[in-house]
C-alpha cells in the first residue's frame, strides 16, 4: 500500500471512530427529558455476578415463556424506567397477589429504560396466547419517546428461568433536591412540552397498536397511570396530563378495557421519589400494594 493510500485509509477510520454513536434507549439527538435522570450502564461489578440489564431481562422472559408458558395467573407490567422502579420485585409482587387472592400468581416486569410503545407491542407479540393480563403504563415521558426499537429475538428459546437482573437504578444515588425537581418541571414545560405535542398523536397510535396486539393474542389488557411527584409538580402539568389522559379514557372505552389511575389517592410524598418519576423504596412499597389491590378490585387477576 502506498503512503498516500495509507493516509487516506487512516483518515476514513478516524472519521468513523469519531462519529458519536447513540446509546441504546437514550434520547440522543432528540434531547434528554428533564423529568428523569439519565441512566448509566449496568455496573460491571453487577454483571460480573451474573446480573443482567433491564432489556436483557425482557429478552430472557419472552424466551423462557416460549419454552414454559405460564400455567397460573400471570401479570405482565410494560413501560419505561419509572415502571421498572415502581414495584419491589417480581417475586415480592407475585407473593403479594397470591396472598390477596388465595391463588398462585406469577408476575413479569417487562420494562426498561426509555421503552417505547412500539417495543411494548413487540413484547406482547412474543408472549404466550390466551393467558395473562398486560398492564401498559402511560405517562408524559412515554408520549415523548422516539428511538429505533430494540431487538427482540422472534424465535429464541430459553430452557432455564431468567437470571437476576438490575432493576432498581436509583436507590443508592443521591435524590434530586426540591429545587432541582422544581427546575425540572420548568424545563419540561419550556423545552419538552412542544416535543410532547409534536409526537403525541403518533405515540397515541402506537399505544392503540399495543392494545390491539394484546387483543389479538387473547390477553387481558389495562392501562396504568405512571408515578409522578405530584407534591412538587402541583398543577404545572395539568394541560399535558389532561391531553393524554382524556385520550387514554377514550381508548379504554373504545376497547372495553380498564384505565387504572390511583396516583393522587395513595399519599405519595416528595421523599418517595428520586426525581419526578422514579420511586424509591418507600414509595415503591405503597405503589405495589395499591396496584395489587386494584388488580383484584377490577377483576384483572
DRENFI-783711 format. One record per residue: residue in one letter; x negated, y, z of N, C-alpha, C in turn. Coordinates in pm, whole numbers, plus 50000, padded with zeros to 5 digits. Each point is the difference from the previous one (the first is absolute). Layout:
BEGIN
AXYZXYZXYZ;...
END
This chain:
BEGIN
X499164988150000500845011950000499125012450000;X500345009549913499215012349995500245008450124;X499075009250023500125008750117501275008549990;X500315004749879501185008349980501284992150030;X500044987649954501174991550025500154997150148;X498874997750069500034997250143500565011950077;X499565012049962500495012150067501505001549978;X500454997349877501425001149969500834990250083;X499514987450013500694989950078500075003950146;X498885005250053499955004350139501025011150025;X500125009249906500945011150014501434995150006;X500334990349913501364994550000500314993050132;X499054991850048500204992950126500175009550116;X499205010650002500085009750108501355007049999;X500485003149880501305006649988501124991250054;X499944987149966501034990650048499974998850151;X498804999250055499884998350145500485012150077;X499895011849938500395012150070501475003449987;X500724993049912501435002549988500694994850124;X500775008450073500654995450122501084989849970;X500004989450076501014989749985500975001150116;X501315001849974500955001650108500124987250081;X500085001650132500164988450087501394994249984;X500134987150025501314993749991500955006350100;X501235002449953501055005450086499625013550060;X499225008149932499725013550046500735009949912;X500255011950053500735009949923499155005349886;X498674999750013499095003749894500265013749944;X500075000949868500175012949934501355006250029;X500924992350057501325005250025500085007050136;X498945000250075499985007350126500294991350120;X499445003850113500234992750124501235005750070;X500894991450041501215004450067499665003950144;X500255012550041499655004250136500874993750108;X501044992449960500804993050099499184990050078;X498984994549936499274988850059498505002349992;X499274992750081498555000549994499524989949897;X499015004049923499474990849899499314988350068;X500294988149949499434988050060498684996349935;X499164993650078498764994749945500184985249967;X498934993649964500054985849968499994992050129;X500314987349989499984991350116498574999050053;X499765002350129498654999350055499334986649971;X498755000649963499264987949967499994990050115;X499945005050123499974991150116501274991450007;X501135005849962501244992450001500024989749888;X499575004249881499944990749888499054988550030;X498945003150074499034989850036500604989450090;X501095003550070500674990250087501154993149926;X500075001949870501024993349922501305007649989;X500045012550046501215008049992500065007249865;X501195000549941500155005749867500795013150005;X500005007349887500725012649990501484997949973;X500765011149994501454999049995500524994549866;X499455004649885500494994649873499574985449983;X498814996650046499574986049995500954991350083;X500505005650108500994992750080501274997549919;X500465010049927501184998449914499774988649900;X498845000049938499674989649901500034986250067;X499434999050118499994987150069501414995650039;X500835009450041501374996650039500764994049882;X500005006849885500794994949887499424987049947;X498684998650006499374987549954500344988450093;X500045002650130500364989950099501464995949985;X500895009749974501424996849988500314992449872;X499155001149899500174991649881499774985250036;X499094997850092499694986450043500994995050105;X500385008850090500914996150107501095010550019;X501074999349922501115009650016500594999150140;X500475011050054500534999950138501264991550012;X500114993050111501184991950025500865005850111;X499575011150054500765006550106500325014249956;X500695007250086500325014049969498725008049987;X499905007749893498765007349975500345014449963;X499165009450048500155014249969498685005049941;X500105007049889498845006149936500105015250016;X498935006250047499965014550019499055006049896;X500545008149909499225005949892499835015050022;X498815005249964499775014350011498545003549997;X499705012350039498635004850004499374998250136;X498985008050027499254998450125500835003450123;X500935009749989500855003250115500894988150036;X500434992549899500784987850023499124989350063;X498804998549950499054990250053499745002350149;X499935012750039499685003650138501224999750092;X501204997449948501225001950079500394988150084;X499404988249978500314988450081498754995050070;X500204993650114498884995450082499184989649926;X500674990049946499364989749918501114991349942;X499664992249900501004991049944500464989950103;X499074994450076500374989650098500835005950114;X499635011950048500765006350109501415003549955;X500115004849877501315003649946500874987749982;X499414989449946500754987549981500484994550134;X499135000450101500384995150133501145008350059;X499955013149977501065008850049501344996849933;X499984998049869501224996549929500534986450045;X499104990750026500414986750048500695001050135;X499455008350090500625001850132501385006549988;X500125009849911501265007249985501104991249941;X499644992049902501014992349927500194985950053;X498984995050069500054986250043499714990249889;X499545005149887499684991649884498605003549951;X499274990249951498645002349954499985009949885;X498995008850002499875010149895498535001249961;X499785004249876498655002649949500005014049940;X498915007350020499905013449943498685001549925;X500035007949894498795003349925499985015049973;X498905006450039499805014249974499225001349870;X500715002549892499385001549868499895014849969;X499135006650073499875014649990498525003650002;X499625009349913498605003749988499875015049973;X498815005050015499755014349985500475005249865;X500825010450001500485006749878500774990649907;X500634989950053500724990549917501175006849929;X500174997249872501055006149920501214990749991;X501135005749957501184991749976499744989849889;X499185003649903499664990549894499274987850058;X499135002550097499324988850066500984992150086;X500975006750062501064992950072500714990349906;X500325004849880500724991549904499174987849961;X498705002049984499124988749965500014989650113;X500005004850123500044990850114501304992250000;X501125007149985501314993550003500094989249893;X499515002749881500094990349891499154987650025;X499105000950098499164988450034500534992450121;X501065004950064500524993550120500914988349964;X500134990350091500924988849976501445005049982;X500744993249917501395003949973500954995950114;X501085007750012501194996050075499804998750151;X498925004850054499844998950144499255012350051;X500635007350091499285011050063500655013649978;X499565009350085500435013949995498805008749972;X500145009149904498935009349963500375013950051;X499115006050079500185013750047499065008949919;X500565009549927499225009349917499905013350074;X498825003650042499825012650072500105011949904;X500655010750046500125012349923499575011850087;X499375009849936499535011850072499365009649902;X499675011950046499445010349911498784995149925;X499074993850068498764996149935500224989449892;X501024991750015500264989649901500495005849868;X500635011650006500475006449877498915008749937;X498855000950066498875007749947498944991249935;X500104986850018498944991149956499944999149847;X498774999849949499804998249856498594994849977;X499894987149972498714994049964500274986649933;X499074994949921500204987149935500254989250105;X500984991349978500324989750100498864990050019;X499824995850123498984990050030500404986549941;X499004991949974500244986949940500564990350103;X500964992049957500574989550083500064987449915;X499114990350026499954988049917501374993249989;X500384996649878501354994949975500184985350039;X498934992349992500174985650020499074994150106;X499295008450072499064994650098500754993050114;X499414989150047500604992250109498964998650111;X500445002450122499124998850116500574989050090;X499174990450033500464988350076499805001250150;X499475011450044499895002850143500635013550029;X500475001850123500675012450039499055011949987;X500555012049980499155012049991499135001750124;X498785004949979499085002150111500325013250068;X499305002850112500215012550072499695011949909;X500755010950016499805011649913499915012750083;X499405010149938499765012750066501245008749983;X500884999950101501305006549988500015014350054;X499465002150119500145013150065498715008149987;X500015009649910498805007549965499745012050090;X500975003950080499905013050067499914999450153;X500134988250056500074999050146498745004750071;X498854998549936498735003750063499495013649952;X500775006949917499605013249951500605011050087;X499355011450003500555011450072501235005149924;X501105001550070501245004549937499925014749963;X500805004049903500095014049962500495008250120;X499475011750016500525009250101501345005549954;X500735006250092501285006049962499785010549892;X498945008150016499725010749903499704994149863;X499254988949996499664993949871501234994049935;X500904994650079501244994649945500875011149944;X500085011350070500795011349950499405005349869;X498695000049993499345004349877500344990549886;X500054987050029500344990149898501435002249949;X500895003950088501385003049959500005011749902;X499295010750034499945011749912499374996649865;X498904992350004499314996449877500884991549910;X500794991250061500864991549918501055008549929;X500605009350072501015008449937499405008949892;X498775004650021499365009049904499454992649878;X499444988250022499264993249893500684987449946;X500704992750086500504986949959501504999849970;X500745009750048501445000149974500275000749850;X499235008249930500175001149855499674986749931;X498994992950052499654986949945501144990150025;X500545000650121501144991550035501155002149902;X500345012549973501115003149911499724995249857;X498745001349957499644995949864500064984849983;X499714992550104499944985449991501254993050051;X500865007550065501114994250075500904991049914;X500455004949885500934992249919499374986949951;X498745000649961499314987949953499844989950114;X499655005050120499854990850113501344994350042;X501065007949988501334995150034500394988649906;X499685001649872500274989349904499184987650035;X498755002050044499174988650042500614992950120;X500555007950094500624994150119501184991349960;X500825004649907501144991949960499544987149933;X498875000449931499464987849938499624989650106;X499545004750116499694990650109501284993450049;X501045008150018501294994650044500514989649900;X499955003349872500474990849895499164987250000;X498705001350022499144988150005500404990950116;X500345006050114500474992150115501294992749965;X500925007149938501284993849963499794988649901;X499085001949907499744989749899499454987250062;X499315001350112499424988250065500894994850114;X501185005850012500934995250101499595003650142;X499265010850017499535004350131500895011250053;X500274999750129500715011250061499045011850009;X500545011949993499125011749995500635011550078;X499155008050062500445012250070498925010549985;X500405012650005499075011150003499735003850145;X498765003750029499615003250137499265013250004;X500515009550076499355012950015498684998550075;X498945006349949498674999150059499865008950123;X499014997250085499715008950114499555013849954;X500335010150079499585013849975499995007450132;X498965007950025499855007150127500955011950005;X501274997450031501025010450002499745010950104;X499434997050118499735010750096499065010749943;X499124996349910499105009749937500625005949874;X500614991549920500555004449871501165009750018;X500854997550100501175008550019500904999649879;X500425011949953500885000749884499255003549871;X498674999750004499195004449886500254991649875;X500284987250017500184991049886501474997349969;X500895007850052501424997049985500414998649853;X499535008949914500414999649859499484987549928;X498694997250004499554987849932500564987350061;X500184999650133500584988250062501434997949952;X500775010749995501384999049955500074995349855;X499035004149920499994996449857499934984949982;X498984993550060499874985749974500974991750085;X500355005150120500934992250083501384999349936;X500435011149941501284999849930499994990149886;X498914999749926499884990649888499944985650050;X499324997650112499924986550057501384995150045;X500795009150057501364996350040500834996349877;X499805007349891500724996849877499574986449945;X498684997350004499524987049954500574988850087;X500015002250131500524989950091501474997149972;X500775010649974501424998349970500174992949866;X499215003949901500104994149867499734985050001;X499014995950080499594985950000500584992250118;X500795006750084500624993150112499004995050103;X498995008250029498964996150096499975009850117;X499254996650103499885008550119498875010249983;X500205011550061498955010150012499785002350149;X498884995450051499725000350144499215012650034;X500565008250086499345012550040500265002450148;X499024996650084500125002550143498915009550049;X499365007049906498845008350031500285010150111;X501135006849991500285010650098500674994750126;X500184986950010500784994450111499184992350103;X498684998849979499244991250091499025007750088;X500025013249994499205008050093498504999549978;X499574998649875498575000549973499465013950035;X498835000250064499385012550039498755002649917;X499515012250007498805003549925498844990750034;X499874996350125498894991650043500084985849944;X501154996449943500164986649941499424999249859;X499555011449945499515000649862498525003849995;X499274993549909498635004149973499975013049920;X500805000449894500165012149917501505002349988;X500495003249883501435002549987500824987449970;X499334988949965500754988149962499544987150066;X498744998950036499484987350049500214998750151;X500714989450039500304997750140498804994150074;X499885003850125499044994150092500704989150081;X499274992250083500654988850071501265003850078;X500015011650064501175004050078501235001849911;X499815005849882501125001849908500364987349927;X498994992049973500194987549926500934990450074;X499834999050130500844990950077501455004750000;X500235013150008501375005349994500624997149864;X499215002649895500514998449864500374985649971;X499104990850033500254985949971501214995050076;X500135003850127501124995450081501335004749941;X500055012749957501255005049944500284993749863;X498974998149921500174993649870500584986050016;X499494992550096500504986450023501485000350036;X500395009250088501405001050040500895004149882;X499485009049915500785004449884500224988649901;X499014991649981500144988749910501104990650050;X500034998050131501034991450057501375006749990;X500065012950033501275007350000500605000849860;X499165001549900500475001349862500064986649927;X499864989150077500124986549945499034997649884;X498755004350021498964998249898499024988950038;X500214993650112499094989450044500834988550059;
END
